[in-house]
Amino acid sequence: MDINAYIESGVIESYVLGLASADEAAELEALAAQHAAIKKAVDDFALFIQQNITENSIAPPAELKQQIMDALEEEFEEAKVVLLPLPPTGNLAGDGPAKVVKITTPGAWRYIAVAAAILFLVSAGLNYYYYVNYSSVSKDYEALLSKQKDVEAYETKYNNLQNTVTILQDSAMHVVKMAGVKNHEKDVATVYWDTRNKDVYVYVNNLPQIPAGKQYQLWAIVNGKPVDAGLLGNCDGVCKMKNIPSAQMFAITLEKEGGSQQPTLTEMYVAGKI
């Protein structure tokens, strides 16, 4: 197992941030128990996240508490005592209906409201805190992934160019220079034909940019008949084409995207004899 490739795959970052699937998490935990380098990578990224949260923490806005308290102000009014007139002197012995003195007191629900408001305030603060820090960490994580993709793209391009140099310097390659035909005198492409296994490669020295819906196609002329040798894709360096056991000539035409069964001779750009 390539431990470095696994560490750089992004699964550790996903695991620490809670984005990994159950299978990915189980696999990572098993590998971390076996390989110290993987465990260290997990610990290092977890520490990075913790330090990032600590260094970039943002307290909830100061006005948040006041807004909540203002909204609940009426709920916390002091109890009002209402005294109704006492009965007349002559009624103290019960000569008539007695007047009742009513006193309003806060019910238990008011204390519940106080507790709920406090919990809401704490919860709102924590939610805001974690949201801000989660957003910051997510951006850092996305930037990290973007850099990783850039590195992988450059690595691929480097490997392709290195492969091109290897092919160009291989003495077993038969080189066929394809010069531009009439009206395309400035166009040039080169075929590298491996004399050992008959694999064919094409290096585009200079060809016009491909129009939309079109594609360059390589042809091998075998006993006077054109044989499809493959379509040119977006290659960095040489493009590997089809295996051609024998041929007397190679040419490139511009065809519809996906290629043609027969070459469009009016759209031939370069050709070269072996």
BASE-248502 format. One record per residue (C-alpha): residue in one letter; x, y, z; chain. Coordinates in steps of 0.2 Angstrom, whole numbers, plus 5000, padded with zeros to 4 digits. Layout:
BEGIN
('A', (X, Y, Z), 'A')
...
END
This chain:
BEGIN
('M', (5000, 5000, 5000), 'A')
('D', (5006, 5017, 4996), 'A')
('I', (5004, 5026, 5012), 'A')
('N', (5009, 5043, 5006), 'A')
('A', (4997, 5042, 4992), 'A')
('Y', (4983, 5037, 5004), 'A')
('I', (4988, 5052, 5016), 'A')
('E', (4987, 5064, 5001), 'A')
('S', (4970, 5057, 4995), 'A')
('G', (4960, 5069, 5006), 'A')
('V', (4951, 5055, 5016), 'A')
('I', (4960, 5061, 5032), 'A')
('E', (4953, 5078, 5030), 'A')
('S', (4936, 5072, 5027), 'A')
('Y', (4937, 5060, 5042), 'A')
('V', (4942, 5074, 5054), 'A')
('L', (4929, 5086, 5048), 'A')
('G', (4915, 5072, 5049), 'A')
('L', (4912, 5071, 5030), 'A')
('A', (4919, 5053, 5027), 'A')
('S', (4907, 5039, 5024), 'A')
('A', (4906, 5025, 5037), 'A')
('D', (4916, 5013, 5026), 'A')
('E', (4930, 5026, 5024), 'A')
('A', (4930, 5030, 5042), 'A')
('A', (4932, 5012, 5047), 'A')
('E', (4945, 5009, 5035), 'A')
('L', (4955, 5024, 5041), 'A')
('E', (4954, 5019, 5059), 'A')
('A', (4960, 5002, 5055), 'A')
('L', (4975, 5009, 5045), 'A')
('A', (4979, 5022, 5058), 'A')
('A', (4981, 5007, 5071), 'A')
('Q', (4993, 4999, 5059), 'A')
('H', (5003, 5013, 5052), 'A')
('A', (5010, 5027, 5063), 'A')
('A', (5012, 5039, 5048), 'A')
('I', (4993, 5038, 5045), 'A')
('K', (4989, 5041, 5064), 'A')
('K', (5001, 5055, 5064), 'A')
('A', (4993, 5063, 5049), 'A')
('V', (4976, 5062, 5057), 'A')
('D', (4982, 5069, 5074), 'A')
('D', (4991, 5083, 5065), 'A')
('F', (4976, 5088, 5055), 'A')
('A', (4964, 5087, 5070), 'A')
('L', (4977, 5099, 5079), 'A')
('F', (4977, 5111, 5064), 'A')
('I', (4958, 5112, 5065), 'A')
('Q', (4958, 5115, 5084), 'A')
('Q', (4971, 5128, 5083), 'A')
('N', (4962, 5136, 5068), 'A')
('I', (4946, 5137, 5078), 'A')
('T', (4955, 5144, 5093), 'A')
('E', (4965, 5157, 5083), 'A')
('N', (4950, 5163, 5073), 'A')
('S', (4936, 5162, 5085), 'A')
('I', (4923, 5176, 5085), 'A')
('A', (4912, 5180, 5099), 'A')
('P', (4893, 5183, 5096), 'A')
('P', (4888, 5201, 5092), 'A')
('A', (4886, 5211, 5108), 'A')
('E', (4869, 5217, 5103), 'A')
('L', (4862, 5199, 5102), 'A')
('K', (4859, 5198, 5121), 'A')
('Q', (4851, 5215, 5122), 'A')
('Q', (4839, 5211, 5107), 'A')
('I', (4833, 5195, 5116), 'A')
('M', (4831, 5204, 5133), 'A')
('D', (4821, 5218, 5125), 'A')
('A', (4810, 5205, 5117), 'A')
('L', (4806, 5197, 5134), 'A')
('E', (4805, 5213, 5144), 'A')
('E', (4787, 5212, 5146), 'A')
('E', (4788, 5194, 5152), 'A')
('F', (4799, 5199, 5167), 'A')
('E', (4789, 5214, 5174), 'A')
('E', (4787, 5214, 5193), 'A')
('A', (4771, 5207, 5199), 'A')
('K', (4758, 5221, 5201), 'A')
('V', (4747, 5221, 5217), 'A')
('V', (4729, 5228, 5215), 'A')
('L', (4720, 5232, 5230), 'A')
('L', (4701, 5234, 5229), 'A')
('P', (4691, 5244, 5241), 'A')
('L', (4688, 5236, 5258), 'A')
('P', (4670, 5233, 5263), 'A')
('P', (4661, 5248, 5272), 'A')
('T', (4662, 5248, 5291), 'A')
('G', (4645, 5241, 5294), 'A')
('N', (4649, 5226, 5284), 'A')
('L', (4663, 5219, 5294), 'A')
('A', (4652, 5207, 5303), 'A')
('G', (4646, 5200, 5287), 'A')
('D', (4630, 5211, 5284), 'A')
('G', (4633, 5211, 5265), 'A')
('P', (4644, 5204, 5252), 'A')
('A', (4662, 5206, 5257), 'A')
('K', (4674, 5214, 5244), 'A')
('V', (4689, 5203, 5239), 'A')
('V', (4707, 5209, 5238), 'A')
('K', (4716, 5202, 5222), 'A')
('I', (4735, 5201, 5221), 'A')
('T', (4742, 5196, 5205), 'A')
('T', (4758, 5186, 5207), 'A')
('P', (4770, 5179, 5193), 'A')
('G', (4766, 5161, 5189), 'A')
('A', (4778, 5147, 5188), 'A')
('W', (4778, 5148, 5169), 'A')
('R', (4787, 5165, 5171), 'A')
('Y', (4802, 5156, 5179), 'A')
('I', (4802, 5143, 5165), 'A')
('A', (4802, 5158, 5153), 'A')
('V', (4818, 5165, 5161), 'A')
('A', (4827, 5148, 5161), 'A')
('A', (4822, 5146, 5142), 'A')
('A', (4828, 5163, 5138), 'A')
('I', (4845, 5160, 5146), 'A')
('L', (4846, 5143, 5137), 'A')
('F', (4841, 5151, 5121), 'A')
('L', (4854, 5165, 5123), 'A')
('V', (4868, 5152, 5126), 'A')
('S', (4863, 5141, 5112), 'A')
('A', (4862, 5156, 5100), 'A')
('G', (4879, 5161, 5105), 'A')
('L', (4886, 5143, 5103), 'A')
('N', (4878, 5141, 5086), 'A')
('Y', (4885, 5157, 5080), 'A')
('Y', (4902, 5153, 5086), 'A')
('Y', (4902, 5136, 5078), 'A')
('Y', (4895, 5142, 5062), 'A')
('V', (4908, 5155, 5060), 'A')
('N', (4922, 5143, 5064), 'A')
('Y', (4915, 5129, 5053), 'A')
('S', (4914, 5141, 5038), 'A')
('S', (4932, 5146, 5041), 'A')
('V', (4938, 5128, 5042), 'A')
('S', (4927, 5123, 5027), 'A')
('K', (4936, 5137, 5016), 'A')
('D', (4953, 5131, 5022), 'A')
('Y', (4948, 5113, 5018), 'A')
('E', (4942, 5118, 5001), 'A')
('A', (4958, 5128, 4998), 'A')
('L', (4968, 5113, 5003), 'A')
('L', (4959, 5101, 4991), 'A')
('S', (4961, 5114, 4977), 'A')
('K', (4980, 5115, 4980), 'A')
('Q', (4980, 5096, 4980), 'A')
('K', (4971, 5095, 4963), 'A')
('D', (4984, 5108, 4956), 'A')
('V', (4998, 5098, 4962), 'A')
('E', (4991, 5082, 4954), 'A')
('A', (4988, 5091, 4938), 'A')
('Y', (5006, 5097, 4937), 'A')
('E', (5012, 5080, 4942), 'A')
('T', (5002, 5072, 4927), 'A')
('K', (5008, 5085, 4915), 'A')
('Y', (5026, 5082, 4921), 'A')
('N', (5024, 5063, 4919), 'A')
('N', (5017, 5065, 4901), 'A')
('L', (5032, 5077, 4896), 'A')
('Q', (5044, 5065, 4904), 'A')
('N', (5036, 5051, 4894), 'A')
('T', (5037, 5062, 4878), 'A')
('V', (5056, 5064, 4881), 'A')
('T', (5059, 5046, 4883), 'A')
('I', (5050, 5042, 4867), 'A')
('L', (5059, 5055, 4857), 'A')
('Q', (5076, 5049, 4863), 'A')
('D', (5072, 5030, 4860), 'A')
('S', (5083, 5024, 4846), 'A')
('A', (5071, 5010, 4842), 'A')
('M', (5058, 5023, 4836), 'A')
('H', (5056, 5025, 4817), 'A')
('V', (5053, 5044, 4814), 'A')
('V', (5042, 5049, 4801), 'A')
('K', (5041, 5068, 4798), 'A')
('M', (5024, 5073, 4791), 'A')
('A', (5025, 5090, 4782), 'A')
('G', (5011, 5101, 4777), 'A')
('V', (5002, 5098, 4761), 'A')
('K', (4996, 5112, 4749), 'A')
('N', (4988, 5127, 4758), 'A')
('H', (4995, 5120, 4774), 'A')
('E', (5013, 5122, 4771), 'A')
('K', (5017, 5128, 4789), 'A')
('D', (5009, 5113, 4797), 'A')
('V', (5020, 5099, 4804), 'A')
('A', (5017, 5084, 4814), 'A')
('T', (5029, 5069, 4818), 'A')
('V', (5025, 5050, 4819), 'A')
('Y', (5036, 5039, 4831), 'A')
('W', (5034, 5021, 4826), 'A')
('D', (5041, 5008, 4838), 'A')
('T', (5050, 4995, 4827), 'A')
('R', (5049, 4982, 4841), 'A')
('N', (5030, 4981, 4845), 'A')
('K', (5023, 4993, 4831), 'A')
('D', (5015, 5005, 4843), 'A')
('V', (5012, 5022, 4835), 'A')
('Y', (5014, 5039, 4843), 'A')
('V', (5011, 5056, 4836), 'A')
('Y', (5019, 5073, 4841), 'A')
('V', (5010, 5088, 4835), 'A')
('N', (5023, 5101, 4830), 'A')
('N', (5011, 5114, 4823), 'A')
('L', (4993, 5111, 4818), 'A')
('P', (4979, 5124, 4818), 'A')
('Q', (4967, 5125, 4833), 'A')
('I', (4953, 5112, 4831), 'A')
('P', (4936, 5120, 4827), 'A')
('A', (4921, 5115, 4837), 'A')
('G', (4914, 5098, 4832), 'A')
('K', (4930, 5092, 4823), 'A')
('Q', (4944, 5081, 4827), 'A')
('Y', (4961, 5077, 4819), 'A')
('Q', (4963, 5059, 4814), 'A')
('L', (4979, 5049, 4809), 'A')
('W', (4979, 5037, 4794), 'A')
('A', (4991, 5024, 4789), 'A')
('I', (4992, 5021, 4771), 'A')
('V', (4994, 5002, 4769), 'A')
('N', (4996, 4995, 4751), 'A')
('G', (4988, 5010, 4744), 'A')
('K', (4973, 5010, 4756), 'A')
('P', (4970, 5021, 4771), 'A')
('V', (4969, 5013, 4788), 'A')
('D', (4962, 5022, 4804), 'A')
('A', (4977, 5024, 4815), 'A')
('G', (4967, 5033, 4829), 'A')
('L', (4960, 5050, 4834), 'A')
('L', (4971, 5064, 4842), 'A')
('G', (4965, 5069, 4859), 'A')
('N', (4971, 5083, 4871), 'A')
('C', (4988, 5076, 4874), 'A')
('D', (5002, 5084, 4884), 'A')
('G', (5017, 5079, 4873), 'A')
('V', (5014, 5063, 4862), 'A')
('C', (4998, 5055, 4859), 'A')
('K', (4998, 5036, 4858), 'A')
('M', (4988, 5030, 4843), 'A')
('K', (4983, 5012, 4837), 'A')
('N', (4996, 4998, 4834), 'A')
('I', (5000, 4998, 4815), 'A')
('P', (5010, 4982, 4810), 'A')
('S', (5015, 4989, 4793), 'A')
('A', (5013, 5005, 4782), 'A')
('Q', (5021, 5015, 4768), 'A')
('M', (5014, 5032, 4773), 'A')
('F', (5005, 5042, 4787), 'A')
('A', (4994, 5057, 4786), 'A')
('I', (4982, 5068, 4796), 'A')
('T', (4965, 5074, 4791), 'A')
('L', (4952, 5085, 4800), 'A')
('E', (4936, 5075, 4802), 'A')
('K', (4920, 5076, 4812), 'A')
('E', (4921, 5073, 4830), 'A')
('G', (4922, 5054, 4834), 'A')
('G', (4931, 5051, 4817), 'A')
('S', (4927, 5044, 4800), 'A')
('Q', (4929, 5027, 4791), 'A')
('Q', (4937, 5035, 4776), 'A')
('P', (4948, 5051, 4776), 'A')
('T', (4942, 5067, 4769), 'A')
('L', (4956, 5071, 4757), 'A')
('T', (4951, 5089, 4755), 'A')
('E', (4954, 5091, 4774), 'A')
('M', (4971, 5083, 4774), 'A')
('Y', (4984, 5094, 4783), 'A')
('V', (5000, 5084, 4784), 'A')
('A', (5008, 5068, 4776), 'A')
('G', (5024, 5059, 4776), 'A')
('K', (5031, 5044, 4768), 'A')
('I', (5041, 5030, 4778), 'A')
END
